[in-house]
Protein backbone atom coordinates (compact mmCIF):
# COMPACT_ATOMS: atom_id res chain seq x y z
CA UNK A 1 0.00 0.00 0.00
CA UNK A 2 2.85 2.38 0.79
CA UNK A 3 4.12 1.95 -2.78
CA UNK A 4 0.92 3.53 -4.11
CA UNK A 5 1.65 6.64 -2.08
CA UNK A 6 5.44 6.85 -2.04
CA UNK A 7 5.92 5.75 -5.66
CA UNK A 8 4.11 8.73 -7.20
CA UNK A 9 5.58 11.10 -4.59
CA UNK A 10 9.08 9.88 -5.50
CA UNK A 11 8.42 10.28 -9.24
CA UNK A 12 6.96 13.76 -8.73
CA UNK A 13 9.84 14.83 -6.49
CA UNK A 14 12.42 13.45 -8.91
CA UNK A 15 10.85 15.25 -11.86
CA UNK A 16 10.73 18.48 -9.86
CA UNK A 17 14.45 18.23 -9.05
CA UNK A 18 15.43 17.26 -12.60
CA UNK A 19 13.40 19.98 -14.31
CA UNK A 20 14.44 22.73 -11.90
CA UNK A 21 18.11 21.74 -12.14
CA UNK A 22 18.07 21.55 -15.94
CA UNK A 23 16.19 24.85 -16.36
CA UNK A 24 18.92 26.70 -14.51
CA UNK A 25 22.08 24.78 -15.40
CA UNK A 26 23.91 23.77 -18.56
CA UNK A 27 27.50 23.77 -19.71
CA UNK A 28 27.36 27.32 -21.08
CA UNK A 29 24.72 28.80 -18.77
CA UNK A 30 26.24 31.95 -17.26
CA UNK A 31 26.13 32.64 -13.55
CA UNK A 32 26.73 36.30 -12.80
CA UNK A 33 28.45 37.77 -9.76
CA UNK A 34 26.65 40.36 -7.67
CA UNK A 35 28.22 43.29 -9.54
CA UNK A 36 27.18 41.91 -12.96
CA UNK A 37 23.80 40.32 -12.27
CA UNK A 38 20.62 42.04 -13.43
CA UNK A 39 17.03 40.85 -13.49
CA UNK A 40 17.07 40.40 -17.27
CA UNK A 41 20.51 38.71 -17.38
CA UNK A 42 19.40 36.32 -14.67
CA UNK A 43 16.18 35.44 -16.47
CA UNK A 44 17.92 34.97 -19.81
CA UNK A 45 20.29 32.52 -18.11
CA UNK A 46 17.57 29.90 -17.86
CA UNK A 47 17.34 27.11 -20.45
CA UNK A 48 14.35 26.05 -22.55
CA UNK A 49 13.94 22.26 -22.77
CA UNK A 50 11.23 19.96 -24.03
CA UNK A 51 10.29 16.97 -21.90
CA UNK A 52 8.20 15.36 -24.62
CA UNK A 53 4.64 16.23 -25.63
CA UNK A 54 2.96 14.41 -22.74
CA UNK A 55 5.09 15.88 -19.94
CA UNK A 56 5.11 19.32 -21.59
CA UNK A 57 1.31 19.33 -21.58
CA UNK A 58 1.01 17.91 -18.05
CA UNK A 59 3.49 20.49 -16.72
CA UNK A 60 1.80 23.41 -18.53
CA UNK A 61 4.77 23.88 -20.89
CA UNK A 62 7.20 24.75 -18.11
CA UNK A 63 10.04 23.83 -20.50
CA UNK A 64 9.50 27.24 -22.10
CA UNK A 65 11.49 28.62 -19.22
CA UNK A 66 13.08 31.82 -20.52
CA UNK A 67 9.75 33.41 -21.38
CA UNK A 68 8.27 32.09 -18.11
CA UNK A 69 10.99 33.94 -16.17
CA UNK A 70 10.91 37.12 -18.25
CA UNK A 71 7.13 37.46 -18.26
CA UNK A 72 5.62 35.39 -15.43
CA UNK A 73 2.20 36.95 -16.08
CA UNK A 74 1.82 35.06 -19.39
CA UNK A 75 -0.67 32.22 -18.83
CA UNK A 76 0.63 28.69 -19.36
CA UNK A 77 -1.57 28.13 -22.40
CA UNK A 78 0.16 31.03 -24.21
CA UNK A 79 3.75 30.10 -23.30
CA UNK A 80 4.48 28.19 -26.51
CA UNK A 81 3.21 31.04 -28.66
CA UNK A 82 5.12 33.65 -26.64
CA UNK A 83 8.28 31.52 -26.75
CA UNK A 84 8.06 31.17 -30.54
CA UNK A 85 7.70 34.95 -30.88
CA UNK A 86 10.67 35.51 -28.55
CA UNK A 87 12.83 33.01 -30.47
CA UNK A 88 11.99 34.73 -33.74
CA UNK A 89 12.56 38.27 -32.45
CA UNK A 90 15.68 37.60 -30.36
CA UNK A 91 17.45 34.48 -31.67
CA UNK A 92 20.77 35.63 -30.18
CA UNK A 93 19.28 35.54 -26.66
CA UNK A 94 17.74 32.08 -26.91
CA UNK A 95 19.21 29.41 -24.65
CA UNK A 96 17.73 26.04 -25.65
CA UNK A 97 18.73 22.41 -25.35
CA UNK A 98 17.36 19.46 -27.32
CA UNK A 99 19.50 16.91 -25.46
CA UNK A 100 17.52 13.99 -23.98
CA UNK A 101 16.52 14.85 -20.42
CA UNK A 102 18.17 12.05 -18.42
CA UNK A 103 21.36 12.27 -20.48
CA UNK A 104 21.45 16.04 -19.89
CA UNK A 105 20.73 15.62 -16.18
CA UNK A 106 23.63 13.22 -15.61
CA UNK A 107 26.04 15.14 -17.88
CA UNK A 108 25.31 18.52 -16.31
CA UNK A 109 25.14 16.95 -12.83
CA UNK A 110 28.68 15.58 -13.25
CA UNK A 111 29.92 18.98 -14.45
CA UNK A 112 28.21 20.69 -11.52
CA UNK A 113 29.62 18.19 -9.00
CA UNK A 114 33.15 18.53 -10.40
CA UNK A 115 33.32 22.24 -11.28
CA UNK A 116 30.31 23.96 -9.70
CA UNK A 117 32.11 25.89 -6.96
CA UNK A 118 31.92 29.57 -7.87
CA UNK A 119 34.60 32.00 -6.72
CA UNK A 120 32.79 34.70 -4.68
CA UNK A 121 34.78 37.35 -6.59
CA UNK A 122 33.80 36.00 -10.03
CA UNK A 123 31.91 38.36 -12.31
CA UNK A 124 30.88 35.61 -14.74
CA UNK A 125 31.03 31.83 -14.36
CA UNK A 126 30.14 28.92 -16.61
CA UNK A 127 30.70 25.22 -16.01
CA UNK A 128 32.43 25.01 -19.42
CA UNK A 129 35.01 27.65 -18.45
CA UNK A 130 35.50 26.12 -14.99
CA UNK A 131 36.18 22.73 -16.57
CA UNK A 132 38.67 24.24 -19.05
CA UNK A 133 40.52 26.08 -16.26
CA UNK A 134 40.63 22.94 -14.11
CA UNK A 135 41.93 20.79 -16.99
CA UNK A 136 44.57 23.39 -17.91
CA UNK A 137 45.72 23.54 -14.28
CA UNK A 138 45.94 19.74 -14.15
CA UNK A 139 48.06 19.68 -17.33
CA UNK A 140 50.37 22.37 -15.95
CA UNK A 141 50.70 20.49 -12.67
CA UNK A 142 51.55 17.20 -14.40
CA UNK A 143 54.33 18.71 -16.54
Legacy VTK file of the C-alpha trace (Angstrom):
# vtk DataFile Version 3.0
C-alpha trace
ASCII
DATASET POLYDATA
POINTS 143 float
0.000 0.000 0.000
2.854 2.384 0.785
4.123 1.952 -2.780
0.924 3.533 -4.106
1.647 6.644 -2.075
5.440 6.848 -2.039
5.923 5.745 -5.661
4.108 8.735 -7.200
5.578 11.097 -4.587
9.078 9.876 -5.500
8.420 10.276 -9.241
6.958 13.755 -8.733
9.839 14.834 -6.485
12.419 13.448 -8.911
10.849 15.249 -11.857
10.732 18.483 -9.862
14.448 18.231 -9.049
15.429 17.259 -12.603
13.398 19.980 -14.310
14.443 22.725 -11.897
18.111 21.744 -12.143
18.071 21.555 -15.943
16.194 24.848 -16.359
18.918 26.697 -14.508
22.084 24.784 -15.403
23.910 23.771 -18.555
27.498 23.765 -19.707
27.359 27.321 -21.080
24.720 28.799 -18.773
26.235 31.954 -17.264
26.131 32.643 -13.554
26.729 36.304 -12.795
28.451 37.766 -9.765
26.651 40.364 -7.671
28.223 43.286 -9.541
27.184 41.908 -12.955
23.800 40.317 -12.274
20.624 42.041 -13.429
17.030 40.847 -13.493
17.066 40.402 -17.270
20.507 38.713 -17.384
19.398 36.319 -14.672
16.180 35.443 -16.469
17.920 34.972 -19.807
20.288 32.519 -18.107
17.567 29.900 -17.865
17.337 27.110 -20.450
14.350 26.048 -22.552
13.940 22.264 -22.771
11.229 19.962 -24.027
10.287 16.972 -21.895
8.205 15.359 -24.617
4.640 16.233 -25.635
2.956 14.407 -22.738
5.092 15.881 -19.942
5.114 19.324 -21.591
1.308 19.331 -21.576
1.012 17.905 -18.049
3.489 20.490 -16.723
1.802 23.407 -18.529
4.774 23.881 -20.895
7.203 24.754 -18.112
10.038 23.829 -20.497
9.499 27.241 -22.097
11.492 28.624 -19.221
13.078 31.822 -20.521
9.747 33.412 -21.385
8.267 32.093 -18.110
10.986 33.945 -16.173
10.907 37.120 -18.253
7.128 37.464 -18.256
5.616 35.394 -15.427
2.202 36.954 -16.079
1.819 35.061 -19.392
-0.673 32.224 -18.834
0.626 28.688 -19.364
-1.575 28.128 -22.405
0.160 31.030 -24.205
3.751 30.098 -23.299
4.480 28.186 -26.513
3.206 31.038 -28.661
5.124 33.650 -26.642
8.280 31.522 -26.747
8.058 31.166 -30.539
7.705 34.949 -30.885
10.670 35.506 -28.545
12.827 33.007 -30.467
11.985 34.728 -33.741
12.556 38.271 -32.448
15.679 37.605 -30.362
17.454 34.478 -31.668
20.771 35.633 -30.183
19.282 35.543 -26.665
17.743 32.084 -26.906
19.213 29.406 -24.654
17.731 26.045 -25.652
18.735 22.408 -25.349
17.360 19.464 -27.315
19.500 16.908 -25.462
17.517 13.989 -23.984
16.523 14.851 -20.417
18.171 12.049 -18.416
21.358 12.269 -20.484
21.452 16.039 -19.893
20.734 15.616 -16.175
23.632 13.221 -15.614
26.039 15.136 -17.885
25.314 18.517 -16.305
25.142 16.947 -12.833
28.684 15.581 -13.252
29.916 18.977 -14.450
28.213 20.685 -11.522
29.621 18.191 -9.004
33.153 18.531 -10.397
33.317 22.235 -11.281
30.308 23.957 -9.695
32.114 25.889 -6.964
31.922 29.573 -7.866
34.600 32.004 -6.716
32.793 34.702 -4.684
34.783 37.349 -6.593
33.799 35.996 -10.030
31.913 38.357 -12.309
30.878 35.608 -14.738
31.030 31.835 -14.362
30.142 28.919 -16.611
30.699 25.221 -16.013
32.426 25.006 -19.415
35.007 27.647 -18.448
35.502 26.123 -14.992
36.176 22.731 -16.573
38.674 24.239 -19.048
40.519 26.085 -16.264
40.634 22.937 -14.115
41.926 20.791 -16.985
44.567 23.393 -17.907
45.718 23.542 -14.278
45.937 19.736 -14.155
48.061 19.684 -17.332
50.365 22.371 -15.949
50.697 20.488 -12.670
51.551 17.203 -14.400
54.334 18.712 -16.536
LINES 1 144
143 0 1 2 3 4 5 6 7 8 9 10 11 12 13 14 15 16 17 18 19 20 21 22 23 24 25 26 27 28 29 30 31 32 33 34 35 36 37 38 39 40 41 42 43 44 45 46 47 48 49 50 51 52 53 54 55 56 57 58 59 60 61 62 63 64 65 66 67 68 69 70 71 72 73 74 75 76 77 78 79 80 81 82 83 84 85 86 87 88 89 90 91 92 93 94 95 96 97 98 99 100 101 102 103 104 105 106 107 108 109 110 111 112 113 114 115 116 117 118 119 120 121 122 123 124 125 126 127 128 129 130 131 132 133 134 135 136 137 138 139 140 141 142
